[in-house]
Amino acid sequence: MTRIDFHSDVSNKIAYACRLVRKAYAANCRIVLLTQDHADLAALDQALWTFSDRDFLPHVTADDPLAAVTPVILTDADHAELPHHQILVNLSTRTPAHFARFERMFEIISTDEADKSAGRERFRFYKQRGYPLSHFVAEKA
């Protein structure tokens, strides 16, 4: 059963996701990041290239021919063909269609009221179905 960790009160979801990916990649994990839309996908792609001078996080979009051999996959589509099912990072406001295929999922919730409300709905959804849940509040910088 998928283990789900909620990280709330995140001031910058993309920067937070980059740090989370860096940690998971260092642990040799395969990661999929789901964004809300194409604009968020492009911003995340750019951030993964530039957020750290010391870290290289190889990543491609789900439709890239190298997706199967690349440890970090980016998508904004719920029904994308995904080669990895270890870690899913949900940056969107929706419940991912196939989250149960993953060993672990991170739900990143910002300080925005609409995002918080959508996060609460997803928390209830997972809880009602018996998924193991954890909640962490992001530290203020």
C-alpha positions in Angstrom: 0.0 0.0 0.0 1.3 3.5 -0.9 2.7 5.4 2.0 1.6 9.1 1.7 3.5 12.0 3.3 1.9 15.5 3.4 4.2 18.5 3.5 2.2 21.6 4.2 2.7 25.4 4.6 5.3 25.2 1.8 6.1 28.8 0.7 7.7 27.7 -2.7 6.5 24.3 -3.9 9.0 24.1 -6.8 12.0 24.9 -4.6 10.8 22.5 -2.0 10.3 19.8 -4.6 13.8 20.3 -5.9 15.3 19.8 -2.4 13.1 16.7 -2.0 14.2 15.3 -5.3 17.8 15.9 -4.5 17.4 13.9 -1.3 15.5 11.0 -3.0 18.0 10.9 -5.9 20.9 10.7 -3.4 19.2 7.7 -2.0 19.0 6.1 -5.5 15.3 6.5 -5.8 13.3 6.8 -9.0 11.0 9.8 -8.8 8.0 11.1 -10.8 6.8 14.7 -10.3 3.2 15.6 -11.2 2.5 19.3 -11.8 -0.7 21.2 -12.2 -0.2 22.2 -15.8 2.4 22.8 -18.5 3.5 26.2 -17.1 4.4 24.6 -13.7 6.1 21.7 -15.6 8.3 24.2 -17.5 9.1 26.1 -14.2 10.0 22.8 -12.4 12.2 21.7 -15.4 14.1 25.0 -15.3 14.4 24.9 -11.5 15.9 21.4 -11.5 18.6 22.7 -13.8 19.4 25.8 -11.7 18.5 25.4 -8.1 22.0 24.0 -7.0 25.5 24.6 -8.3 26.7 21.3 -6.9 23.9 18.9 -7.7 22.9 17.4 -11.1 19.5 15.9 -11.1 18.9 14.1 -14.4 15.3 14.5 -15.5 13.1 14.4 -18.6 9.4 14.5 -19.3 7.4 11.4 -19.3 7.1 11.3 -23.1 10.9 11.6 -23.7 12.5 8.5 -25.3 15.0 8.4 -22.4 12.3 8.3 -19.7 12.9 4.6 -18.9 16.5 5.2 -18.1 16.2 8.6 -16.4 15.7 8.6 -12.6 13.5 11.8 -12.5 10.4 12.1 -14.6 8.3 15.2 -15.0 4.6 15.2 -16.1 1.5 17.2 -16.0 -0.7 14.4 -17.2 -2.4 11.9 -14.9 -2.6 9.3 -17.6 1.0 9.5 -18.8 2.9 6.2 -19.3 5.4 6.2 -16.4 8.4 3.9 -16.3 8.9 4.4 -12.5 6.6 3.6 -9.6 8.8 4.2 -6.6 8.2 7.8 -5.5 5.5 10.2 -6.7 5.7 13.9 -5.8 2.3 15.6 -6.3 2.6 19.3 -6.9 -0.9 19.6 -8.4 -4.2 20.2 -6.6 -5.8 17.0 -7.8 -5.6 13.4 -6.6 -3.3 11.6 -9.0 -5.1 9.0 -11.0 -2.7 6.2 -10.4 -1.0 7.1 -7.1 -1.6 3.6 -5.8 1.0 2.2 -8.2 3.7 4.0 -6.2 5.5 2.8 -3.1 5.4 6.3 -1.7 3.8 9.6 -2.5 4.6 13.1 -1.3 1.8 15.7 -1.3 3.2 19.2 -1.3 0.8 21.8 -0.1 1.5 25.5 -0.3 0.3 28.4 1.9 -2.3 29.3 -0.6 -5.9 28.8 0.8 -7.2 27.1 -2.4 -4.2 24.7 -2.3 -4.7 24.0 1.4 -8.4 23.3 0.8 -7.6 20.9 -2.0 -4.9 19.2 0.2 -7.4 18.7 3.0 -9.8 17.0 0.6 -7.1 14.7 -0.7 -6.0 13.9 2.9 -9.6 12.9 3.8 -9.8 10.8 0.5 -6.7 8.8 1.4 -7.6 8.5 5.1 -11.1 7.1 4.2 -9.4 4.4 2.1 -6.9 3.4 4.8 -3.7 4.7 3.4 -0.9 5.2 5.9 -0.5 9.0 6.2 2.1 11.3 7.8 2.0 15.1 8.0 4.9 17.5 8.2 4.7 21.3 8.5 7.4 23.0 6.5 9.8 25.1 8.6 9.7 28.8 8.0 12.9 30.3 6.5 
